[in-house]
Amino acid sequence: MNVRSRSNRAASTRGERSLAVAALVAVAVLVGALVTTVPAHASHVLAAGDRVPLQSAVYNGDVHELLVPGSRVHVQVGQPVDEVDTVLVDLSSVEDGDRAGRSDDPVRAADGTRLVPVSWSVRPGTGGSAEIQEVPIEIRLVAGDRSVDLARGTPEALRSPSGETNLPSSLVGVDEGAELSVEVEFDGGIQTLDMATGELDTGVAEALHSPTPAIDPGCGEYTSRCHLSTVDHDARWRVEPGEAAITTGNLAIHAYDVELGWAPQGQRWATTTVHTGSPSGAKNSAGDFRSIDTTGRLVITLDGDKPRRTSGLDEASGIGSRAGAVVFAVDADSTPHELVVEQDLTLGGAQSPRTVPMRITISLDDAE
């Protein structure tokens, strides 16, 4: 007789079968989670607004130049990407830099975010006086409504050595699809570079990018034809022309003055220096001589307008030469025509008159 072998194990119930299926599903989910989360956990992830330094400058994207008083700012913005090799990023400044630095996984963008590499440099420009070198420059990347500071400091602090290739660079997280621009701010004046079009809105700095040539009044240091003359042609007392010589610097037209700031819209600052001689006295037609007690302040006008600021010219003094500078506000769309310098000399003694008014009118229309 054939005897059929039978197992002593009881048949599984429906509940036990359901529990087994659930366990298998749980295992599958756990394995899937490990596969998907471990690499992300090992990488450093940048959210919108985050910034980390790059080890080297950007290698794609056009270089754009923005001018500020005394300096030239160069910026380069690369194409947005989803990830960047870890070896290209300096993670030493972030909290989990040690852990992320040990990972070979790239630095990744968070969901809804792209990574934008940015490089910048600051180099010497024109008009870089010592006072201007103390005014800080600010550089920002703007992505949509979000602004990320890239650099802030004086031109000297931000200046890149000549020929330096390892320029300051950052990797910035931006919202996906956000319009990108770069802002450079100097003393409240903001220039905006649209990265999509490459167009630059210079704002108050327009004159820096389209400079007006300086005007030579023709009264330079080695010119002997310029001197103050007695205003009254019938005056009894006159100063020898050679003792009333005057020299002026070129009339420079610019957008920024270190004390007045940016010129108002539609205007420019016009600046020049003035130096007068040191007359010893005056003579009459008979050859009598009277010494000069004091030389009055220099009154300088440009097309009849007073200067917005002066230095070294306002106060009366004893005998001696006078030197200083003046700054005028001029129309951005017109050329100055006439510079007038006036000064009163006070003669010694009680004899009248004691005051000798002096003046020179310098035509700028004939300037080369």
C-alpha positions as CSV (number, residue, x, y, z in Angstrom):
1,M,0.0,0.0,0.0
2,N,1.3,3.3,-0.9
3,V,1.5,5.7,2.0
4,R,1.5,9.5,1.0
5,S,3.9,11.6,3.1
6,R,2.1,14.6,4.7
7,S,3.6,17.7,6.3
8,N,2.8,18.3,9.9
9,R,2.7,22.2,9.2
10,A,-0.8,23.7,9.1
11,A,-2.0,25.6,6.1
12,S,-1.5,29.3,6.2
13,T,-4.4,31.4,7.1
14,R,-5.6,34.4,5.0
15,G,-4.2,36.8,7.6
16,E,-0.8,35.3,7.6
17,R,-0.6,35.5,3.8
18,S,-1.5,39.2,4.0
19,L,1.2,39.9,6.6
20,A,3.8,38.3,4.4
21,V,2.9,40.4,1.4
22,A,3.1,43.5,3.5
23,A,6.5,42.6,4.8
24,L,7.8,42.1,1.3
25,V,6.4,45.5,0.2
26,A,8.1,47.2,3.2
27,V,11.4,45.6,2.3
28,A,11.1,46.8,-1.3
29,V,10.2,50.3,-0.2
30,L,13.2,50.4,2.2
31,V,15.6,49.2,-0.5
32,G,14.2,51.8,-2.9
33,A,14.6,54.6,-0.3
34,L,18.2,53.6,0.3
35,V,18.9,53.8,-3.4
36,T,17.3,57.2,-3.9
37,T,18.3,59.0,-0.7
38,V,21.8,57.9,0.0
39,P,23.4,59.8,-2.9
40,A,21.4,62.9,-2.3
41,H,22.3,62.7,1.4
42,A,26.0,62.4,0.6
43,S,25.9,65.5,-1.7
44,H,25.6,69.1,-0.8
45,V,22.3,70.6,-2.0
46,L,21.9,74.3,-2.7
47,A,18.5,75.9,-2.4
48,A,17.5,79.2,-4.0
49,G,19.5,82.0,-2.3
50,D,22.3,79.7,-1.2
51,R,25.9,80.5,-2.2
52,V,29.2,78.6,-2.0
53,P,32.6,79.6,-3.3
54,L,34.0,78.0,-6.5
55,Q,37.6,76.8,-6.7
56,S,38.1,78.5,-10.1
57,A,36.6,81.1,-12.3
58,V,33.7,80.6,-14.7
59,Y,34.6,79.2,-18.1
60,N,31.5,80.0,-20.0
61,G,29.4,83.1,-20.4
62,D,30.5,86.5,-21.7
63,V,32.5,88.9,-19.7
64,H,30.8,92.3,-19.1
65,E,32.4,95.5,-17.9
66,L,30.7,98.0,-15.6
67,L,32.5,101.3,-14.7
68,V,32.4,103.0,-11.3
69,P,34.4,106.0,-10.2
70,G,38.0,105.0,-10.1
71,S,37.4,101.3,-10.9
72,R,36.3,98.8,-13.6
73,V,34.2,95.9,-12.5
74,H,34.1,92.8,-14.7
75,V,31.4,90.1,-14.2
76,Q,30.8,86.8,-15.9
77,V,27.8,84.6,-15.4
78,G,27.7,81.0,-16.6
79,Q,24.7,79.0,-17.8
80,P,22.4,77.5,-15.1
81,V,23.1,73.8,-14.4
82,D,21.6,71.1,-12.2
83,E,24.9,69.9,-10.6
84,V,28.6,70.7,-10.4
85,D,31.5,68.4,-9.6
86,T,32.4,68.6,-6.0
87,V,36.1,69.2,-6.8
88,L,35.1,72.5,-8.4
89,V,33.4,73.8,-5.3
90,D,34.8,75.0,-2.0
91,L,32.6,73.5,0.7
92,S,34.9,74.3,3.6
93,S,32.7,77.3,4.7
94,V,29.4,75.3,5.0
95,E,28.4,73.4,8.1
96,D,28.5,70.0,6.5
97,G,31.5,70.7,4.4
98,D,33.7,68.0,6.0
99,R,31.0,65.3,5.2
100,A,30.2,66.6,1.8
101,G,33.9,67.0,1.0
102,R,34.4,63.3,1.4
103,S,31.7,62.5,-1.2
104,D,32.4,62.1,-4.8
105,D,28.9,63.1,-5.6
106,P,28.4,66.5,-7.3
107,V,26.9,69.5,-5.6
108,R,23.2,69.5,-6.6
109,A,20.4,71.9,-7.0
110,A,17.3,71.5,-4.8
111,D,14.0,70.8,-6.4
112,G,12.8,73.9,-8.4
113,T,16.3,75.3,-8.3
114,R,19.2,75.8,-10.7
115,L,22.9,76.5,-10.0
116,V,24.5,79.6,-11.6
117,P,28.3,80.1,-11.5
118,V,29.4,83.7,-11.2
119,S,32.9,85.4,-11.4
120,W,33.9,89.0,-10.8
121,S,36.9,91.2,-10.6
122,V,37.7,94.8,-9.7
123,R,40.5,96.7,-11.5
124,P,41.8,100.3,-11.5
125,G,40.0,102.8,-13.6
126,T,40.2,106.5,-14.2
127,G,39.7,109.2,-11.6
128,G,40.7,107.1,-8.6
129,S,41.5,109.7,-6.0
130,A,42.3,108.6,-2.4
131,E,38.9,109.6,-1.2
132,I,37.1,107.7,-4.0
133,Q,39.1,104.6,-3.1
134,E,37.4,104.6,0.3
135,V,33.9,104.3,-1.1
136,P,32.7,100.6,-1.1
137,I,31.5,98.7,-4.2
138,E,28.7,96.2,-3.9
139,I,28.1,93.4,-6.4
140,R,24.9,91.3,-6.4
141,L,23.3,88.6,-8.5
142,V,19.5,89.2,-8.8
143,A,17.3,86.2,-9.7
144,G,13.7,87.2,-10.0
145,D,12.7,88.8,-6.7
146,R,15.7,87.3,-4.9
147,S,19.0,89.2,-4.5
148,V,22.2,87.4,-3.5
149,D,25.2,89.4,-2.3
150,L,28.5,88.5,-4.0
151,A,31.0,91.0,-2.8
152,R,31.2,94.3,-0.8
153,G,34.3,96.3,0.0
154,T,36.5,99.2,-1.0
155,P,38.1,99.0,-4.4
156,E,41.4,98.2,-2.8
157,A,40.0,95.3,-0.8
158,L,38.2,93.9,-3.9
159,R,41.0,94.6,-6.4
160,S,42.2,91.6,-8.3
161,P,46.0,91.4,-9.0
162,S,46.9,92.2,-12.6
163,G,46.9,89.0,-14.7
164,E,45.2,87.0,-12.0
165,T,43.2,84.1,-13.4
166,N,41.8,82.6,-10.2
167,L,39.1,85.3,-9.8
168,P,36.6,85.4,-7.0
169,S,33.7,83.0,-8.0
170,S,30.6,81.6,-6.5
171,L,28.0,79.0,-7.2
172,V,24.5,80.4,-6.5
173,G,21.2,78.7,-6.2
174,V,18.4,80.5,-8.0
175,D,14.8,79.7,-8.6
176,E,14.3,77.7,-11.8
177,G,13.2,80.0,-14.7
178,A,14.1,83.2,-12.8
179,E,15.4,86.1,-14.9
180,L,19.0,86.9,-14.0
181,S,20.7,90.2,-13.7
182,V,23.8,91.6,-12.0
183,E,23.7,94.8,-9.9
184,V,26.8,96.9,-9.1
185,E,26.3,99.7,-6.6
186,F,28.5,102.6,-5.8
187,D,27.5,105.2,-3.3
188,G,23.8,104.6,-3.9
189,G,24.1,104.6,-7.7
190,I,23.0,101.2,-9.1
191,Q,23.9,99.8,-12.5
192,T,21.9,96.7,-13.7
193,L,23.2,94.2,-16.3
194,D,20.4,92.0,-17.9
195,M,22.0,88.6,-18.4
196,A,19.4,87.5,-21.0
197,T,20.1,90.5,-23.3
198,G,23.5,91.7,-22.2
199,E,22.0,95.2,-22.0
200,L,23.3,97.5,-19.3
201,D,21.2,100.1,-17.5
202,T,23.9,102.6,-16.3
203,G,21.5,104.8,-14.4
204,V,23.4,107.8,-12.9
205,A,26.7,106.4,-14.1
206,E,25.9,107.0,-17.8
207,A,28.6,109.6,-18.1
208,L,31.2,107.1,-17.0
209,H,30.4,104.9,-20.0
210,S,30.2,107.8,-22.5
211,P,32.7,110.3,-21.1
212,T,32.8,113.9,-22.2
213,P,36.3,115.1,-23.1
214,A,37.9,117.7,-20.7
215,I,37.9,121.3,-21.9
216,D,41.3,123.1,-21.9
217,P,40.6,126.8,-20.9
218,G,44.0,127.7,-22.4
219,C,45.5,129.0,-19.1
220,G,47.8,126.2,-18.3
221,E,50.9,126.3,-16.2
222,Y,53.2,127.4,-19.0
223,T,50.8,130.0,-20.6
224,S,51.7,133.6,-19.8
225,R,48.7,135.3,-21.5
226,C,46.3,134.6,-18.7
227,H,46.2,137.2,-15.9
228,L,43.7,139.1,-13.8
229,S,43.1,142.7,-15.0
230,T,41.8,145.8,-13.3
231,V,38.0,145.9,-13.9
232,D,37.8,149.7,-14.2
233,H,39.7,150.8,-17.2
234,D,40.1,154.4,-15.7
235,A,41.3,153.1,-12.3
236,R,44.0,155.1,-10.7
237,W,45.8,152.1,-9.4
238,R,46.8,149.0,-11.4
239,V,48.6,145.8,-10.8
240,E,51.3,144.7,-13.2
241,P,49.9,141.9,-15.4
242,G,52.9,139.7,-14.7
243,E,52.1,139.8,-11.0
244,A,48.4,138.8,-11.5
245,A,49.0,135.7,-13.5
246,I,46.4,132.9,-13.3
247,T,46.6,129.2,-14.2
248,T,43.7,126.8,-14.5
249,G,43.5,123.1,-15.0
250,N,41.3,121.5,-17.6
251,L,37.6,121.7,-17.0
252,A,36.8,118.0,-16.4
253,I,33.2,116.8,-17.0
254,H,32.2,113.8,-14.9
255,A,29.3,112.1,-13.2
256,Y,30.6,111.7,-9.6
257,D,32.1,114.0,-7.0
258,V,33.5,112.5,-3.8
259,E,31.7,115.2,-1.7
260,L,28.6,115.9,-3.8
261,G,28.0,112.4,-4.9
262,W,26.4,111.5,-8.2
263,A,25.3,114.4,-10.4
264,P,21.5,114.9,-10.6
265,Q,19.7,113.5,-13.6
266,G,20.4,115.5,-16.7
267,Q,23.4,117.2,-15.2
268,R,27.2,116.6,-14.9
269,W,29.8,117.9,-12.6
270,A,32.4,120.3,-14.1
271,T,35.6,120.6,-12.1
272,T,38.7,122.7,-12.5
273,T,41.6,124.0,-10.4
274,V,42.7,127.6,-10.1
275,H,46.0,129.2,-9.1
276,T,46.6,132.9,-8.9
277,G,49.9,134.8,-8.5
278,S,51.1,136.9,-5.5
279,P,51.0,140.6,-6.5
280,S,53.1,142.8,-4.3
281,G,51.4,146.1,-5.0
282,A,49.8,148.5,-7.5
283,K,51.0,151.6,-9.3
284,N,49.4,154.8,-10.6
285,S,50.2,156.6,-13.8
286,A,52.9,158.6,-12.1
287,G,54.7,155.5,-11.0
288,D,53.7,155.8,-7.3
289,F,53.6,152.4,-5.5
290,R,51.1,151.1,-2.9
291,S,51.5,147.7,-1.3
292,I,48.7,145.2,-1.0
293,D,47.4,144.4,2.5
294,T,45.1,141.5,1.6
295,T,44.0,139.5,-1.3
296,G,40.3,138.8,-1.3
297,R,38.6,135.5,-1.9
298,L,38.4,134.2,-5.5
299,V,34.9,134.4,-6.9
300,I,34.5,132.0,-9.8
301,T,31.5,131.5,-12.0
302,L,30.8,129.3,-15.0
303,D,28.3,130.8,-17.5
304,G,27.1,133.0,-14.6
305,D,26.5,130.1,-12.2
306,K,28.2,129.8,-8.8
307,P,30.0,126.6,-8.0
308,R,28.3,123.8,-6.0
309,R,31.5,123.5,-3.9
310,T,34.9,125.1,-3.6
311,S,38.1,124.4,-1.7
312,G,40.9,126.7,-0.8
313,L,39.4,129.8,-2.5
314,D,36.8,131.3,-0.2
315,E,38.6,133.2,2.5
316,A,40.6,136.4,2.2
317,S,44.3,136.3,3.1
318,G,47.4,138.3,3.3
319,I,49.8,138.7,0.4
320,G,50.4,135.4,-1.3
321,S,49.4,133.1,-4.1
322,R,46.0,131.4,-3.9
323,A,45.2,127.9,-5.1
324,G,42.1,125.7,-4.9
325,A,39.3,123.9,-6.9
326,V,35.7,124.5,-7.9
327,V,32.9,122.1,-8.9
328,F,29.9,123.3,-11.0
329,A,26.7,121.6,-12.1
330,V,26.3,121.8,-15.9
331,D,23.7,120.6,-18.3
332,A,24.6,117.1,-19.6
333,D,23.6,118.1,-23.2
334,S,25.4,121.4,-23.5
335,T,28.9,122.7,-23.4
336,P,30.1,125.4,-21.0
337,H,31.0,128.7,-22.7
338,E,32.7,131.1,-20.2
339,L,34.7,130.9,-17.0
340,V,35.0,134.1,-15.0
341,V,37.4,134.6,-12.1
342,E,37.2,137.8,-9.9
343,Q,39.2,139.0,-6.9
344,D,39.4,142.2,-4.9
345,L,42.8,143.5,-3.7
346,T,43.0,145.8,-0.7
347,L,45.8,148.4,-0.9
348,G,47.7,149.7,2.1
349,G,47.4,153.3,3.4
350,A,44.4,155.6,4.0
351,Q,44.4,157.0,0.5
352,S,41.2,156.3,-1.5
353,P,40.4,154.1,-3.3
354,R,41.7,151.2,-1.2
355,T,40.1,148.4,-3.2
356,V,41.2,147.3,-6.7
357,P,38.7,144.9,-8.3
358,M,40.4,142.3,-10.6
359,R,38.8,140.0,-13.2
360,I,39.5,137.6,-16.1
361,T,37.0,136.2,-18.5
362,I,38.1,133.0,-20.2
363,S,36.2,131.9,-23.3
364,L,35.8,128.2,-23.5
365,D,34.4,128.3,-27.1
366,D,37.9,128.8,-28.4
367,A,39.3,125.9,-26.4
368,E,40.7,123.0,-28.4
